[in-house]
Amino acid sequence: MKQFFSTLALMVITTLLVVNVSLAGIKSTAIVTSVDKAITVTLPAPYNETVYAGTFAATIDGKATSLYCIDISNPLVYNSAYSDIEKTNDTLSYILNNYYPYKTGYSGMLSPEANEAGAVQLALWHFTDGLNISNVTGDANVKTRALAIVSDALANAHSFSLNTFSITFPSQSYNVGDVISFTVKAFNEQGLAMSGVSITLSTTAGTLSTTTTTTGANGVSPVITLTPGSGTTTATITATGVVGIPSGTKYYNSTNPNTKQKLILAKPTTASRTITQVVNWTYPLVLNVTKTADKNTCKNGDVINYTIKAINSGMANATNVKVSDQLAAALQYVSSSPAGEYNATTGIWSVGSLNAGATKTLTIQVKVNLGADLSVLNLGVAKDYNVFVLDTIQSSHCDIQGKLAAGKYAELSGYSVGDQLQAGSGNVAVVGEHLSFMVGRVYNGKAVYGKYITSTSAFSADDGIVQDSTVIDFDAAAVKLRNLSNQLSLLTTNGSQTLEYNHLALKGTNSTLNVFHINGSDLSTINDFSIDVPTGSTVVVNVDGNNIEWHGGFEIYGTTKDKVLMNFYNATAITVSGIEVTASVLAPYATFNFPVGLMTGQLICKTMLGSGQFNLCPFTGSGAIDTTIANVASLVSAEKASMKIATRAISSYALLTTDKISAVKSESSTVPSQFKLDQNYPNPFNPSTTISYSVAKREHVNISVFAIDGRLVTTLVNNEIEPGNYSVSFNAANLNSGVYFYRFASNSMNTVKKMILMK
């Protein structure tokens, strides 16, 4: 009789980072000791043998656990080392996370436990070895049960790609000389945060701020810094700690992996793991886009020639450069040159490589068609989503009543999505790349992820969890939504506003579309905000400003909340607190910080952080362009040294007016005209804040943080900087609450600003 058993190995599922990731030496070893819960069955051809089917007892780092066989054809070896090699596939992972021995006492479970273990084993062999369960002889109940488990896995399997250990960097590229901050995160065997993990660290280049650290209650270590040496362009960081090993990890015999049975972890445990991450420093990319038109005013039927330039004014070569130029509805595409580079359907110009100091030019010829559908309030694919995030959402212990979409990464826990939708609502939660959903539920539809999923058995979706990368084209959606935001910002104001006694009042009389323009600084300082317009009319409030805080009262008179749209057309950071927002928000460039509160309407933004509640209220407003046709060119993406960078779309407008008015202007995104240091945001902060600054010409720039007693806390920037607009993050997790100062120093400007850390 064959006996089946195996050992454990390290599985590292990396997060979506801007650095190269590799595995280091694996330190966990499994030793199979005996048969655990198993029955005997007789297998059909080509095996024709009576074998054990069930779990085998083993130890990993001295801790007792259980394994299943996933390799009928080879013999098992007792008291021999097995090493963890890789994670399993979706169906096997589903079985191991929903059946014995990880779970017990569930509906349908056979008694005694050995029978249930045997049924699970047959189901695993079906998927790993092509076993025909119907021809297995032995206990008929075990065979029937195994077939039911197979059917369940085929219908409901999704990946439990659990993290166990990760080194997490900010989502950015690193310039030569930059001090890099990072954290190490540990997870238990269920993929949940693991506190109190002692971690040892080392690096191949540069100096670490510490070589030992311990994870906190959230499973994350304090912030660690790596200071590179002079001229350092690469370093490998190594971290080792005892963390969880989830069900589904495969173990192969250390000596004869291809001639001895392969095993799979049935009962999770903990063991020592080692991971590494490679960090690369490169020179910064400085890319700009300009756009001009050969006419100022136009009439129906006119032909317009646009000239768009992509300019690399930095020291680093750029590859895979893409610029968006989505034509307005009133502009009919005729041709472009060079031919083949511009896709009129998607609005994307594939610039390709753009070396340092180089410029590439595209010309687009269009024909004005004022008889076309000139509606400007079309949200495109985003119209169906309560929350539509172009990049990342991180939220916990709250819910979204309607649908959710996130272009890259969604990290949710203690969360629900779609509870106010009708049953069978289709794709209710859609994530373009990585869905991390630890505890919660997707109601009335499916959860869809494009590339990866990190989840536990505490997460479910009513209509299943599936992998599909084709549901939403997020790149195309970003182009459309940013173009829409820019177009709306150019609508002519037809309402009035008054600001007195900290109350901003907007008054409109148009029965169809009321347009307002307000300063973000006003929104940040008022206590009350009201909108009064005719019943049933649509409202567009264009909000100017980069860093905006919104709080206080908010009231709407006349029309309804589903008709109001707040357009933050150039904001990169918005914090909403102490207010119930009864309107939809369009902020396609912004990080929307919503720590707590209620929003009844749709949210469209770049990144969403916090635990605010989103109630279902789709935007139903409508409206058309007036006399100004906006066509926007903006940078979509670029790469450097095989490393993707996070870029805010740098936009250039080419505005036309119809023959009804006579003004036209062309604007371009160029090098800043002066050096500037902005107030950090948020402020007060806990524990992280962002400092933005502008450099008008190439100079050596130093940005440092000081305590109130003048003691240097850290240096954030100390390098030659090319002209452009920049931001740098400051994490004060290891500092005490209080007042701190940050100083910008260069040949052209020296200035100091104050910030407050409030824990």
Beta strands, then each sheet from edge to edge (+ up, - down):
strand 1: 8-9
strand 2: 20-23
strand 3: 29-42
strand 4: 50-60
strand 5: 63-69
strand 6: 81-87
strand 7: 165-168
strand 8: 174-175
strand 9: 180-186
strand 10: 198-203
strand 11: 207-208
strand 12: 212-214
strand 13: 224-227
strand 14: 234-245
strand 15: 249-253
strand 16: 263-265
strand 17: 269-282
strand 18: 287-293
strand 19: 303-312
strand 20: 318-326
strand 21: 331-337
strand 22: 342-343
strand 23: 348-354
strand 24: 359-368
strand 25: 387-396
strand 26: 399-400
strand 27: 404-406
strand 28: 409-413
strand 29: 415-417
strand 30: 427-431
strand 31: 434-437
strand 32: 440-442
strand 33: 446-449
strand 34: 452-455
strand 35: 459-461
strand 36: 465-467
strand 37: 496-500
strand 38: 503-507
strand 39: 513-519
strand 40: 528-532
strand 41: 538-544
strand 42: 547-550
strand 43: 553-557
strand 44: 564-568
strand 45: 573-576
strand 46: 580-581
strand 47: 584-594
strand 48: 598-600
strand 49: 603-610
strand 50: 613-615
strand 51: 628-640
strand 52: 643-644
strand 53: 651-657
strand 54: 676-677
strand 55: 688-695
strand 56: 699-707
strand 57: 712-721
strand 58: 724-731
strand 59: 738-745
strand 60: 750-757
sheet 1: 1+ 6+ 3- 4+ 5- 16+ 15-
sheet 2: 2+ 17- 8-
sheet 3: 2+ 17- 14+ 10- 12+
sheet 4: 7+ 9- 13+ 11-
sheet 5: 18+ 19- 24+ 21-
sheet 6: 22+ 23- 20+ 51- 52+
sheet 7: 22+ 23- 20+ 51- 53+
sheet 8: 34+ 31+ 28+ 25+ 27+ 30+ 33+ 36+
sheet 9: 34+ 31+ 28+ 25+ 49+ 47+ 44+ 41+ 39+
sheet 10: 34+ 31+ 28+ 25+ 49+ 47+ 45+ 42+
sheet 11: 26+ 29+ 32+ 35+
sheet 12: 37+ 38- 40- 43-
sheet 13: 46+ 48+ 50+
sheet 14: 54+ 55- 58+
sheet 15: 57+ 56- 59+ 60-
end
